Every structure is written in structure tokens, then in C-alpha cells.
Amino acid sequence: MKYLKEVLHKLSTDKIIGATNKLISKIVFDTNKVSSDSLFVAIKGDVNDSHNYIDDAISLGASAILCEHIPREINLEITYIKVMDTRFSLGVCCANFFNNPSEKIKLVGITGTNGKTSIATLLFQLFQSLNIKTGLISTIENRINKEIIPSRMTTPDSHEINFLLNKMVDSHCSFCFMEVSSHGISQSRISGLSFACGVFSNITRDHLDYHKDFNDYVLTKKKFFDMLGENSITIVNQDDPYSELMLKDNISRKKFYGLNNLKVDYFGHNIDCTLNGISMAINDCSINTQITGLFNVYNLLAIFSVSCELIDQKKQLPSFINHLKAVPGRFEIINSKKGIIGIIDYAHSPDALEKIFSSIHHLKQDKQKIISVLGCGGNRDTGKRPMMGKIAYLNSDISIFTSDNPRHEKLDKIISDMKLDIIKEINRELFCIHDRREAIVKASTLAQKGDIILILGKGHEDYQEIKGERKPFDDYKVLTKILQ
């Protein structure tokens, strides 16, 4: 428990009614989680405004209310704190409640359209292999050293982030690598946090079902770098056209990586990428890893750059990087006894698809066919569906359009959108199969020895979201069983 005045430390408030020397047992923003002596944070959502449930929260035991407008009827036993933005204030209060754990650990935030999960996970792997106690907050899972905590979203809410960071501090972790999503930035889930380092991978079209347009998406990402202080470091992919914009107004120390400019701090060159892995040089260091896919060259550059800036073990890094394992669902390769090659990848944006297919065309031999299985999420950005469908069709010998997470949308509509810009070509085949398992089976029956089956869109996910229900489904397990 903590005194309310401690929870409100450094919080900009418009008005406080009631005592602040009372003890707070926990901070909640869901009435289902309210218990005695809670601080209830009323948040305006897209659908519901929890200001409407303040009385319910009080009846359930809340002793303090953080809100953007104070109710007309005041309960004299309750403390009301009025602020301009409760989402932002929630982060500050949660940081205070958990003793500001981000100030006691080196927190590294990774953002960009693609690469967040791979960079964060590979950094976690690398630091663990160097016997450095480390935490991870990511799309796939959250980790505190060897302890695995299931992940529900890329960037958790403010309370969960601070709870996890506090556990990491208690477990003597020195670093935490954390994915920072545009949703997390927009919804102020990272407010109140102190980042030692921020990493920018790239930015392309994505999440336009949430952001009003691409410019809004870009500027949202930029907000993360705007919040980094002069004692922080920003590590940037200089080859990305938006890198300069990301750094505008950024006052931190800056370091750059890339392939196109010899003057960057971390320069990648002498690159050789095969289905067996990547060999490359970064400055004067040689890397030879089992991780493959041309796009992973940038991810390897990022993890090398971060590691060199945060720890003084440059000479050891190459040998440890060489032993890193592929991230689940990120260009994950299945070599079958039948000689068919399976690749599972999370790519679910036009740019990510372009990068995956570019990697495969670079790796494959002329006689090898590419058979792709692709779906698009329901109730999400419909504008990218025709783009993704066209990219898959033009880069595959055989394309199979199927379900991804259709949610509450009709599959016929989703697949129809995917086919919108496709002009049929004689040397390419297209099948539309609603059931994802049947689509993967179809791909397997069409594949010959040496062919590549590329299953896209879901990667590490072990479910399909259909009409509000998450049904078990794992691309890797399904394809592995079929190819046995």
C-alpha cells in the first residue's frame, strides 16, 4: 500500500477534493477489479466512458477517484483528483505506486513497423547468454530472467508495465527490452516511464484502422523519441527515410546503423544470406548466424548497436550473436523429410510482405516454387488488403487466400478485398479456401520436393479469433504435422 499523496507525486492536477494522506491498496481502471481502498481511474474510451461508473467504483470500495471531470454529487469520504488527461496520469500514478521501477533498471524501448519483436527478443536472448539478468516485454511473451509470463498485447497497460518492471527490479535485472507500439504511445501506456535507450527500426503503412492516416501514425511513433531525455540514447536505422523526422526535437545522444552510408556508427557490409543463415560484417566484426532472411540483417545491426552502446563486451558479442536462435514465428524454417521447406512468418503489412518475399527470392533456386498462404485480419485496416493480396500473388507461383483472424467480419468480404487489384496471369495460380487448416493442407499437397511453403500473417500466434472466440490454431504445429 502507498499513501495517495505519494501516488500523486509530480502529477499535474487541476483540482483535489478530499484528503491525500489516505492509504491506497491498488490502482484500477476497471470496475471489475475494484476492491477496498482502490484508486479508480476514470478513462474515456472509444466505446465506453468509465466516468459513468464512478459511483459503482465507490460502492465497490474505491476511496479515491482520478477523473477528467468531477461528478456533480460529491461523496465526502472520497478523494477526487481532477486532471486534464487520465490516460497519461494513470502512467505517472502507476510508476509512483511501484516505486518508479524504470529508474532502477535500464529500460530499452524498440519501436517501428517491423522488427520490434525480433530485436527485443534477440537482445533478451543475447544478454541472457552473457549472464546478464534481463527482462522482456514483447508481443510473444514477457520474461523475467527464466520466468515466462504470457503476453496479451505488444505494449501492456501502464499498470502491468510497472508491475512487471518492479518484479524485474526485485529479481535483480539490469536491463529490460520492451516493444513500444503505436497504440501504446497513443494511449499513453508509456507515460511515467524512464527509458535509457530508444531504438527506431523502420516505418511503413500499418494500423490505419486505428490511426486516422499515415501521417498520424508516423507522428505517433515520433512522440516516443520526443520523450527521451538528454541522459538517454537513441539508436536509429539511418537507411529508413523517416529516421531524420524521428530525431527532430530529440535531445538524447544519437547513434546510427545502416547499410547505405559508410559514416554510420555501425555499418553492415559483406553480406551473404542463405537458407542456412546470415554471414556479414559490422564495422570490423564478423557475424555468422543461423538466423536468416535479408530483413534480419537490419535486426542484427540493431542488436549489435544496442549491445555495444549499453555494455562493454564488444569483443565477445560476435560469438554470442552467432548462437542466437530464430524468434518464434519470424521467418521460422521447417525442413521436412519430404524435402519441402516450410516458412512461418508474422508478416501482416504490405512492407513486411515485400521484405519476406524479397528474402525468399534472394535465397531460392530457380526451380523452387513458392506456395504462399495468406489471410487478412477482420475489422482492421481494409485498405491494405488489396495491396497484400497483390504482393502475395505476384511473388508466388501459387497463392492461397484464406482466413487469418476474421473476428466479426465475413470471410467472403475479406478475401474479395484481397483479390481486388489482382489481374490473373497464366503462370500463376490462385486458390481461395476459407478454412486455414484446409488451406495449409492444400499448399502441402501442391508442393513438390524443394518447394517453399510460406505461411503468413499469424507467426507465433496459437489461436484464431472468430466471432469473439479464440480458437486454438498454430501455423507452425499444423504445417509441421502435415509435412512429417
N, C-alpha and C positions, 0 to 999 in steps of 0.2 A: 504493500500500500504506500501511497505517497500523498502528501498534502497538496490540495488543489493549487495553492499559490506556487508550489514547485512545478506542477504540471503546466502552469501558465507562464513559466519563466520565459522572458524575451518575446512573448506573444503580443502582437499589436492588437489591442482591444478597443472597441468603440464605447462599451459600457459594461459595468459589472454591477449586478444587483444581488446582494447577499454576501455571506461570509466566504472567505477563501482559505481559512485555516482549518477546514474540514478534511478528513482523510478520504481519498478516492481509491476504491478497490480495483477498478479497471476502467478502460476506455472502450466504448462500444458505439457503433453507428447503425446497429440492427436491433430492433426492439426484442427480437427473439433471444438475444444474448445479454439483455439487461438483468442485473441482479443488484442486491443491496449495495448502496454507496457507489454506484457507477457514475461516470461522466458520460452522458449521452450526447453524441454529436449529430445534429440535425443537418442532413445534406440534401440539396436539391438534385434529384436525378433526372434522367431523360424521361422517365415514366412516372415515378413517384417522388413526392417531396416529403421527406421524413419530419419536416416541421409539423406536419399534420398528426404526427404520432407522439408529440412531446408529452401530452397528458398520459398516454399509455405507458411511456417510459417511466414517468414519475410513479404511476400506480404500481409498476413492477419493481421499484426500489431505487431508481436513479435519484441522486441527491444534487446533481449539477447538470446544467444544460448549456451546451455550446451551440449557438444559433446565429443566423443572419438577421433575424427579426424576433424580438421578444414578444411572447404571447400577450394578449390583452389582459387575461386574468393571471395574476401572479400568485404562486404558492409561496408564502413567507418562509417556509422551511427549506426551499430550494434556492440554489445559487444559479443565476442566469448570466452567461457571458456572451455579449453580442460582438461579433467580428464581421469583417467585410466578406471573407471567403472561408467557409467552414472546411472545405476540402484541404486547402493549404494549411489551415490551423490545425487540422487533425494530425498532419505530419509532424508539426512542431511539438504538439502535446504528447504524441506517442514517443518521439525522441526523448523528451524530458522524462516521461514516465519510466522509460527503460534506461535512464541514466546516460543518454546520448552515446550509444554504443559505437556509432560510426566515427566518433572522435577517438576511439580507443583501438581501432583496427584500421588497416589501410584498405579502404573501400575503392574498388576499381569498377567503374560503370562502362559498359560496352553498348554502343547504340549504332544503328544503321539499318537499312532494309534487310540486307543479307549478311550472314556471318556471325551474328551476335551469339548464337548458341554454340557454334563451333569454337569461336575464340574463347568464350568464357569457360567452356568445358575443357578444352585443351590446356588452358592456363591452369585450371584446377588440377588436372592430371599431372602437369609438369611440376608444379610446386609441391604436390604430394610426393612425387618421385624424388624430389630434392629434400624430402623430410622436413618440409615447412608446413606447419599446421595451418590449414586453409579451409575456407567456406565457399560455397557456391549457391547462387540464387539464379535459377535458369528455367527455361521452358520445359526441359526434360525432367529435371529433378532438383531439389535443394539438398545440399550436402553440408554437414559439419564434420570435417575430417572423414571418418569412415561411416558415420551415421547418415542414412538416406531418409529424407523427408519428402513425401510426394508433393509435386508441384501442381497447382491448379491453374496458374496463368504465368505469362512471361515475367511480368513485374507485379509482385503481390501488392496488397493494400498496405498503407503506412504502418498499421499496427503489426501485421505479420512480418514486414521487413525488419522493424525494430526488435520484435520478439526474436527473430532468427539471428540478427546481429548480436543481440545480447547473449544468446546461447553460445554463439561463436566466441565472444569475448570470454565467457565463463569457461569455455573449452580451450582457452589459450591460443586461439587462431590469430595469426599475424596479418592475414590477408583475407579478403572476400572478393570474389569475382561475380559481378551481377549484371544480368541483361537489363537494359533500360529501354522499354518500348515507348512508342509514341503515345499510346493510351496511358501508360504510366506517367509520362511527362504531362500530358494534357490534363489528367485528373489529379495532378499534384501528389501522386503517391510517393514521390521522392523528396518532397519538401521536408525541411528539417534535417536532411542528411548532409554529411560532410564527406566529399569524395576526394581521395588522394590522387586519383587519376581518372581521366575520361578518354575513351577510345572511340574514334569515328571510322567505320568500315566503308560505307558507301550509302547512297540513297537513290532509289528509283521508285516508280509508281507502286503503291500498296496502300491498303486500308482506306481507300477513298469512299467506302461505305460509312466510315466514321468521320474522317476529315472532310471539310466542305470542298476542298480542291487540293491539288498537288502542292501549291504554294503554302497552304495552311499546314500540310504535312511536313514540308521542309522546315518551316519556321518553328514548328513544334519541336522538332529534333534539335534545332539550334538553341532552344531555351535551356537544354541540358548543359551545353557548353558555356552559356551565359552565366550560369550559376557557379561555375568553378572559380575558386579563389586564387590569389597570387601564389599560394603555397602548394597548389595542385599542379599537375602536369597533364597536358592534352597530347595524345598520340593520334596522328591523323594519316589516313591514306591520301597522299597528295595527288594521286592519279585520278581521284574522283573529282568531277567538275564542280561539286558543291563544297569542297574542302575549304576554300577561301571564305565562303559565306559563313560556314560553321564557326570560323575563328574570329569573325568580326565581333568586336566588343568582348572577346575572351581575354582575360588578364593573366591567365596561368602561363607557366613555362610550356613551350611547344616543341614537339619533336615530330618528324615526318618519316614515313616509309613509302616505298613505291618501286615501280619497275621502269618508269619513263624518264627519270631525272637523276643523273649521277650525283647531284649535290644533296639529295635527301640524306637524313641521318642513317637510315637503314635501307640499303639498296639491294634489291634482288636481281640476280643475273645467273647466267649459265644454267638455265632451267631445262630439265628433262623430265617429262611426265609420262608414265606408262600405267597400265592397269595394276602393276605391282607396287607403284609408289612414286614419290617425287624426289628427285635429287636437284639441289640448287645451291647457290652460294648467296650468303647475305654478308655484304661487305667482304671481309676476309675469312669468314667462317663457312665451312661446308656442311650442308644438311643432306641426309639421305634417309628419308622416312617412308614407312609403309602406307601412309595416308596418300590418297590420290585425288585426281580432279584438278584441272587447271585453276579453278576459282580458289582452291585451298592454298595456292601459292601466296595469295594475299593474306589468308588467315595465318599461315606460318610466319609471314613477315610481321604481322600484328603481335603474335605471341612472343616472337623473338625481341621485338622492340620494347614491349611492356616489361619483359623479364630483365632485359639489360638496364632499363631505367629504374627498376624497383629493387633489384638485388645485385650484389656484386659477385656474380658467378658466371661471367661471360664464357670463360674457357670450358666450363662444364656443360653449358647449355646444349651444344650440338649433339653430344652423345645421348643426352636425356630426351631431346626432341625426337631423335631417331627412333626411340622406343615408344612414342605415343601411339595410342590406338585410335582408330576411326571413331567419330562420335556417332552413337546410335541414330539411324535414320538420316544420316547426312552422307550421301554417296557411299552407302554401305553395300559392299560387294558380297554376293553369294556365288561361289564356284561350285557347280553341281557335277555329279559323276557323269551326267549325260553330256558334259562339255558346253552346256548352256550357261551364260553368265547373267546373273540377276543383279540389278542395282536398285536399291531403295533410297529415295530421297524426298525430303520435306518440301522441295520447291513448289511454291504456290503463288508466284507472281510472275509476270512476263519476263522481267530481267533475270530472275532466278532460273527460269526455264531456259532462256538463251544461254546462260552460263553452263548449265548442266549439259545441254546438247553440244555446245562448243567443246566442252571437255571430252565428251564421248566421241565426237567426230575426230578429234585430235588423237584419241587413243586407239580407235578401232581400225581394223584392216578392211580393205575394200569389199571383200566377200561377206563380211559380217553384217547381218541385218539388224536394224534397231526396231524393236516392237515396244511401243510405249502404251502405258495405261494411265489415263489422266481423268480426274474429275475436278469440278469447281465447287466451292462451298456455297450452300444455300443461304439466303438472307444476308448476303455480303455484296461487296463491290461487283455489280453486274457488268460494268464497263470493261473489266479486264478479261472477261470470259472469251469473247471473240479473239482477242489478242493471244491468249494462252492456247486456245484451240488451234489457231493458225500456226503458231510456233511449233506445237507438237506435230501437227500434220506435215508441215514442210520439212521437218527434221527427222521424220520416222519413215521407215519402209511400210510399217503397219501401225496404225493408230487405233486405240480402243478408248472411246469416251465412256465414262461410267460415273458412278456416284462417288462423292467424297464425304463431306458432312452435309447432306441436303437440308438438315434442320427441318423447317416447316414449309420449305418450298418444293414445288413439284419438279421431279427429275426431268420430265419432258421439256420443261421450260429452260432448265439449266443447260441441258445438252443442246437444245435448239440454239441457245445463245452462243455456245461454244462453236457451233458449226456455221455461224452467221457469215464469216469472212472467208470461208473455205471454197476455193474453186478446185474441183476434182481434177486430179492428174492421173494419167494412165498407169504410171509406175508406182502409185501409192494406194494403199487400201485403208479404208476407214470402217470400223465397226462401232456400233452403239449398243452397249449392254448395261442395263440398269444395275444389276446385282454386281457388286465389286468383286466378290469371290469368283463368280462365273467369268467376269472379265479377265481376271488373272489366270484362271484355268484356260480360257480361250487363247491368251497370249502364249501360254506354255505349250499348248497343242500345235500352235503355228510355228513355234521356234524349232530351228534345226541346230545341230552341233556348231558351236562357235557364235551363235546369235546372241544378242544382248536384249534382255527384257528389262525395261526401265519402268518402275512403278513410282509414280509421282504424287506429291501433294500431302501425304499424311506422315511419312517418315517414321518417327518414334511412336506416334500415337497408337494406342491399343484399343481404340473404340471407333465407332461411327455414331454420329449424333443424328438421330432420325426421329422427327416429331416429338422433340423434347426428351427423348430417351437415349442414353449412351449404351449402345450395343457392342459387346466385345468384338474387336476385329484388329488384327495385327498383320500388316502387309508382309513384314519380314517372316513371321511364322507361317503364314499362308503360303507364300512363294517357296520357302524352304521345304515345306512338307510336300508340295506338288512336284518339286524338282528332285526329290530323293530317288 
